[in-house]
Amino acid sequence: MALPSPAPESTCLITGASSGIGAEIARSLSRRGHGVTLVARRTERLEQLAEELRDRNGVRVEVLGCDLGDAAARQGMTAEIEEGGLRVEVLVNNAGFGSGGRFDRLDAQREVEMVRLHVEAVVDLCGRYVPAMVQRGRGGVLNVASTAAFQPLPRQATYAASKAFVLSFTDALHEDLSRTGVTATTLCPGPVRTEFWQSAGIEARGLPAFVLADAAEVSEAGVNGLEKGRRVVVPGPLNRAGALGGQLAPRGLFLKVAGKVYPVG
């Protein structure tokens, strides 16, 4: 199932596009000729990326600053896109963050904010844009989860649970959209060389260099999977094996082992 053909009035809305996987997905889609709308809180980085994409690929690029965890801000973002005469034909829900540590030692409000961003914002934006895609008979949704979605993770309880929601929601959405011309795909990367680790307060200690994937390769795999109408994309054989193990291992045994070896204090 191919993505819609690029058009002057169509755009790919990409959240969390200021760095890492989001920025690389924007590069991947713009190389295919798609206009992109870049969304994040840090607009200075978005402007730099927008200039790069315009110069390199000659596509239309919009930049919008938005706190996607805030419902009113999402409403304002949607209105701004409509006022600009843009039609969202590809939605990429990538915005997110992590945390590390025992749940009782974490900032409870920050954990709630994570749920709002990873769960509420994903459902909200899909609800805003998927119905119109179905009416047009074309479109695509790429929701970025994680290999953490395949099992609970001690020391990252909220993060893994929220990503499990993204995976389950997108699995069902994929089936709901069958035979509509619209597709939904979950991208589930493992450890990636991005700013995620620093922003989450987690050190990637104990992880061999070969385990950390390149953000550009992960993003290209996600976009390729979206183009092909795949339900789930887990880049890399080690990550696919880990995801399968997380699903099949006895839950109690997995939790005991993970609680001892997971690299977060």
One Martini backbone bead per residue (centre of mass of N, CA, C, O) as a GRO file, in nm:
protein
  265
    1MET     BB    1   0.088   0.041   0.029
    2ALA     BB    2   0.086   0.350  -0.073
    3LEU     BB    3   0.143   0.658  -0.051
    4PRO     BB    4   0.060   0.950  -0.109
    5SER     BB    5   0.094   1.176  -0.330
    6PRO     BB    6   0.240   1.449  -0.379
    7ALA     BB    7   0.122   1.783  -0.274
    8PRO     BB    8   0.090   2.117  -0.220
    9GLU     BB    9  -0.158   2.068   0.010
   10SER     BB   10   0.012   1.852   0.137
   11THR     BB   11   0.101   1.674   0.450
   12CYS     BB   12   0.344   1.585   0.703
   13LEU     BB   13   0.288   1.514   1.033
   14ILE     BB   14   0.555   1.585   1.276
   15THR     BB   15   0.638   1.481   1.581
   16GLY     BB   16   0.927   1.535   1.728
   17ALA     BB   17   1.133   1.699   1.496
   18SER     BB   18   1.408   1.821   1.635
   19SER     BB   19   1.511   1.513   1.660
   20GLY     BB   20   1.615   1.227   1.565
   21ILE     BB   21   1.368   1.042   1.445
   22GLY     BB   22   1.190   1.279   1.353
   23ALA     BB   23   1.399   1.414   1.166
   24GLU     BB   24   1.447   1.158   0.986
   25ILE     BB   25   1.160   1.130   0.884
   26ALA     BB   26   1.156   1.401   0.741
   27ARG     BB   27   1.382   1.332   0.545
   28SER     BB   28   1.253   1.082   0.417
   29LEU     BB   29   0.991   1.220   0.308
   30SER     BB   30   1.127   1.454   0.148
   31ARG     BB   31   1.282   1.270  -0.052
   32ARG     BB   32   0.982   1.184  -0.171
   33GLY     BB   33   0.832   1.489  -0.192
   34HIS     BB   34   0.725   1.569   0.084
   35GLY     BB   35   0.557   1.759   0.274
   36VAL     BB   36   0.620   1.929   0.594
   37THR     BB   37   0.524   1.926   0.947
   38LEU     BB   38   0.687   2.070   1.217
   39VAL     BB   39   0.685   1.945   1.562
   40ALA     BB   40   0.761   2.138   1.861
   41ARG     BB   41   0.901   2.323   2.116
   42ARG     BB   42   1.174   2.359   1.941
   43THR     BB   43   1.198   2.588   1.689
   44GLU     BB   44   1.498   2.632   1.620
   45ARG     BB   45   1.544   2.345   1.510
   46LEU     BB   46   1.322   2.342   1.300
   47GLU     BB   47   1.434   2.570   1.121
   48GLN     BB   48   1.691   2.425   1.040
   49LEU     BB   49   1.552   2.182   0.909
   50ALA     BB   50   1.377   2.336   0.705
   51GLU     BB   51   1.609   2.456   0.543
   52GLU     BB   52   1.733   2.190   0.457
   53LEU     BB   53   1.481   2.068   0.306
   54ARG     BB   54   1.441   2.291   0.102
   55ASP     BB   55   1.728   2.285  -0.026
   56ARG     BB   56   1.750   1.971  -0.087
   57ASN     BB   57   1.417   1.899  -0.182
   58GLY     BB   58   1.198   2.126  -0.250
   59VAL     BB   59   0.997   2.159  -0.008
   60ARG     BB   60   0.735   2.199   0.194
   61VAL     BB   61   0.772   2.387   0.510
   62GLU     BB   62   0.657   2.364   0.840
   63VAL     BB   63   0.643   2.549   1.159
   64LEU     BB   64   0.554   2.424   1.494
   65GLY     BB   65   0.472   2.523   1.809
   66CYS     BB   66   0.419   2.255   2.064
   67ASP     BB   67   0.240   2.123   2.339
   68LEU     BB   68   0.123   1.801   2.309
   69GLY     BB   69   0.018   1.761   2.617
   70ASP     BB   70  -0.184   1.993   2.529
   71ALA     BB   71  -0.501   2.033   2.425
   72ALA     BB   72  -0.506   2.335   2.343
   73ALA     BB   73  -0.251   2.324   2.168
   74ARG     BB   74  -0.360   2.120   1.963
   75GLN     BB   75  -0.592   2.290   1.864
   76GLY     BB   76  -0.415   2.524   1.760
   77MET     BB   77  -0.254   2.358   1.557
   78THR     BB   78  -0.491   2.264   1.383
   79ALA     BB   79  -0.587   2.549   1.304
   80GLU     BB   80  -0.323   2.636   1.163
   81ILE     BB   81  -0.331   2.424   0.942
   82GLU     BB   82  -0.604   2.506   0.822
   83GLU     BB   83  -0.529   2.808   0.762
   84GLY     BB   84  -0.294   2.701   0.556
   85GLY     BB   85  -0.431   2.478   0.360
   86LEU     BB   86  -0.381   2.197   0.485
   87ARG     BB   87  -0.331   1.838   0.422
   88VAL     BB   88  -0.338   1.557   0.619
   89GLU     BB   89  -0.187   1.240   0.499
   90VAL     BB   90   0.043   1.228   0.725
   91LEU     BB   91   0.099   1.069   1.045
   92VAL     BB   92   0.347   1.145   1.306
   93ASN     BB   93   0.394   0.986   1.620
   94ASN     BB   94   0.691   1.086   1.814
   95ALA     BB   95   0.649   1.220   2.063
   96GLY     BB   96   0.879   1.201   2.349
   97PHE     BB   97   0.967   1.043   2.669
   98GLY     BB   98   1.168   0.964   2.955
   99SER     BB   99   1.249   0.747   3.237
  100GLY     BB  100   1.447   0.669   3.546
  101GLY     BB  101   1.337   0.445   3.789
  102ARG     BB  102   1.180   0.423   4.058
  103PHE     BB  103   0.864   0.519   4.089
  104ASP     BB  104   0.882   0.640   4.391
  105ARG     BB  105   1.133   0.844   4.275
  106LEU     BB  106   0.956   0.993   4.088
  107ASP     BB  107   0.793   1.228   3.907
  108ALA     BB  108   0.460   1.220   3.895
  109GLN     BB  109   0.391   1.449   3.694
  110ARG     BB  110   0.578   1.351   3.469
  111GLU     BB  111   0.433   1.080   3.425
  112VAL     BB  112   0.164   1.207   3.339
  113GLU     BB  113   0.280   1.360   3.095
  114MET     BB  114   0.360   1.107   2.941
  115VAL     BB  115   0.074   0.998   2.899
  116ARG     BB  116  -0.036   1.240   2.744
  117LEU     BB  117   0.167   1.214   2.507
  118HIS     BB  118   0.160   0.898   2.435
  119VAL     BB  119  -0.166   0.877   2.445
  120GLU     BB  120  -0.359   1.121   2.411
  121ALA     BB  121  -0.223   1.252   2.159
  122VAL     BB  122  -0.250   1.010   1.968
  123VAL     BB  123  -0.556   0.985   1.974
  124ASP     BB  124  -0.627   1.273   1.898
  125LEU     BB  125  -0.480   1.293   1.620
  126CYS     BB  126  -0.622   1.055   1.494
  127GLY     BB  127  -0.910   1.176   1.533
  128ARG     BB  128  -0.854   1.430   1.348
  129TYR     BB  129  -0.728   1.269   1.068
  130VAL     BB  130  -0.841   0.986   0.985
  131PRO     BB  131  -1.131   1.038   0.878
  132ALA     BB  132  -1.033   1.204   0.627
  133MET     BB  133  -0.868   0.981   0.501
  134VAL     BB  134  -1.103   0.787   0.455
  135GLN     BB  135  -1.269   0.976   0.272
  136ARG     BB  136  -1.026   0.983   0.055
  137GLY     BB  137  -0.869   0.692   0.045
  138ARG     BB  138  -0.605   0.813   0.201
  139GLY     BB  139  -0.316   0.726   0.401
  140GLY     BB  140  -0.104   0.772   0.707
  141VAL     BB  141   0.024   0.601   1.008
  142LEU     BB  142   0.298   0.680   1.241
  143ASN     BB  143   0.379   0.507   1.535
  144VAL     BB  144   0.598   0.559   1.804
  145ALA     BB  145   0.758   0.334   1.995
  146SER     BB  146   0.886   0.024   2.131
  147THR     BB  147   1.032  -0.253   2.268
  148ALA     BB  148   0.894  -0.187   2.546
  149ALA     BB  149   0.597  -0.280   2.449
  150PHE     BB  150   0.645  -0.611   2.500
  151GLN     BB  151   0.710  -0.523   2.807
  152PRO     BB  152   0.777  -0.483   3.115
  153LEU     BB  153   0.971  -0.214   3.299
  154PRO     BB  154   1.176  -0.180   3.521
  155ARG     BB  155   1.242   0.171   3.573
  156GLN     BB  156   1.002   0.196   3.318
  157ALA     BB  157   0.690   0.179   3.364
  158THR     BB  158   0.550   0.411   3.201
  159TYR     BB  159   0.688   0.388   2.932
  160ALA     BB  160   0.613   0.093   2.861
  161ALA     BB  161   0.304   0.126   2.895
  162SER     BB  162   0.264   0.353   2.682
  163LYS     BB  163   0.384   0.185   2.443
  164ALA     BB  164   0.180  -0.043   2.461
  165PHE     BB  165  -0.056   0.128   2.377
  166VAL     BB  166   0.042   0.209   2.098
  167LEU     BB  167   0.055  -0.077   1.986
  168SER     BB  168  -0.238  -0.167   2.037
  169PHE     BB  169  -0.381   0.065   1.895
  170THR     BB  170  -0.244   0.025   1.610
  171ASP     BB  171  -0.329  -0.258   1.556
  172ALA     BB  172  -0.636  -0.195   1.553
  173LEU     BB  173  -0.626   0.032   1.343
  174HIS     BB  174  -0.521  -0.133   1.110
  175GLU     BB  175  -0.778  -0.309   1.092
  176ASP     BB  176  -0.993  -0.085   1.070
  177LEU     BB  177  -0.840   0.019   0.783
  178SER     BB  178  -0.913  -0.197   0.614
  179ARG     BB  179  -1.006  -0.113   0.291
  180THR     BB  180  -0.957   0.229   0.287
  181GLY     BB  181  -0.644   0.332   0.207
  182VAL     BB  182  -0.547   0.315   0.502
  183THR     BB  183  -0.263   0.326   0.724
  184ALA     BB  184  -0.105   0.151   1.014
  185THR     BB  185   0.204   0.204   1.202
  186THR     BB  186   0.455   0.052   1.406
  187LEU     BB  187   0.743   0.179   1.561
  188CYS     BB  188   1.006  -0.046   1.718
  189PRO     BB  189   1.261   0.052   1.873
  190GLY     BB  190   1.548   0.038   2.006
  191PRO     BB  191   1.833   0.138   2.071
  192VAL     BB  192   1.930   0.485   2.017
  193ARG     BB  193   2.112   0.751   1.879
  194THR     BB  194   2.012   0.985   2.112
  195GLU     BB  195   1.867   1.214   2.353
  196PHE     BB  196   1.701   1.028   2.537
  197TRP     BB  197   1.896   0.950   2.766
  198GLN     BB  198   1.946   1.234   2.882
  199SER     BB  199   1.645   1.327   2.922
  200ALA     BB  200   1.588   1.064   3.115
  201GLY     BB  201   1.840   0.997   3.302
  202ILE     BB  202   2.005   0.786   3.121
  203GLU     BB  203   2.239   0.537   3.098
  204ALA     BB  204   2.408   0.341   2.839
  205ARG     BB  205   2.505   0.127   3.020
  206GLY     BB  206   2.612  -0.190   2.901
  207LEU     BB  207   2.601  -0.102   2.598
  208PRO     BB  208   2.688  -0.187   2.314
  209ALA     BB  209   2.750  -0.024   2.027
  210PHE     BB  210   2.586  -0.228   1.835
  211VAL     BB  211   2.301  -0.173   1.974
  212LEU     BB  212   2.312   0.111   1.866
  213ALA     BB  213   2.122   0.276   1.657
  214ASP     BB  214   2.047   0.444   1.372
  215ALA     BB  215   1.819   0.686   1.313
  216ALA     BB  216   1.805   0.672   1.001
  217GLU     BB  217   1.752   0.367   0.974
  218VAL     BB  218   1.498   0.351   1.147
  219SER     BB  219   1.329   0.557   0.985
  220GLU     BB  220   1.338   0.416   0.711
  221ALA     BB  221   1.198   0.160   0.807
  222GLY     BB  222   0.931   0.299   0.883
  223VAL     BB  223   0.859   0.419   0.605
  224ASN     BB  224   0.866   0.155   0.449
  225GLY     BB  225   0.641   0.020   0.614
  226LEU     BB  226   0.423   0.226   0.546
  227GLU     BB  227   0.428   0.185   0.237
  228LYS     BB  228   0.354  -0.138   0.281
  229GLY     BB  229   0.141  -0.174   0.523
  230ARG     BB  230   0.254  -0.227   0.794
  231ARG     BB  231   0.201  -0.289   1.128
  232VAL     BB  232   0.508  -0.371   1.211
  233VAL     BB  233   0.831  -0.226   1.316
  234VAL     BB  234   1.148  -0.404   1.380
  235PRO     BB  235   1.458  -0.307   1.392
  236GLY     BB  236   1.644  -0.565   1.387
  237PRO     BB  237   1.729  -0.879   1.499
  238LEU     BB  238   1.767  -0.828   1.805
  239ASN     BB  239   1.495  -0.684   1.850
  240ARG     BB  240   1.313  -0.912   1.749
  241ALA     BB  241   1.406  -1.116   1.959
  242GLY     BB  242   1.334  -0.945   2.209
  243ALA     BB  243   1.032  -0.915   2.150
  244LEU     BB  244   0.968  -1.215   2.155
  245GLY     BB  245   1.074  -1.272   2.440
  246GLY     BB  246   0.883  -1.070   2.587
  247GLN     BB  247   0.621  -1.235   2.503
  248LEU     BB  248   0.712  -1.545   2.599
  249ALA     BB  249   0.800  -1.491   2.864
  250PRO     BB  250   0.766  -1.525   3.178
  251ARG     BB  251   0.669  -1.266   3.363
  252GLY     BB  252   0.801  -1.318   3.640
  253LEU     BB  253   1.086  -1.383   3.537
  254PHE     BB  254   1.140  -1.128   3.377
  255LEU     BB  255   1.114  -0.923   3.614
  256LYS     BB  256   1.344  -1.031   3.788
  257VAL     BB  257   1.568  -0.993   3.582
  258ALA     BB  258   1.523  -0.695   3.499
  259GLY     BB  259   1.553  -0.573   3.791
  260LYS     BB  260   1.873  -0.650   3.792
  261VAL     BB  261   1.980  -0.553   3.479
  262TYR     BB  262   1.865  -0.292   3.439
  263PRO     BB  263   2.017   0.030   3.336
  264VAL     BB  264   1.875   0.145   3.621
  265GLY     BB  265   1.869   0.302   3.946
   0.00000   0.00000   0.00000
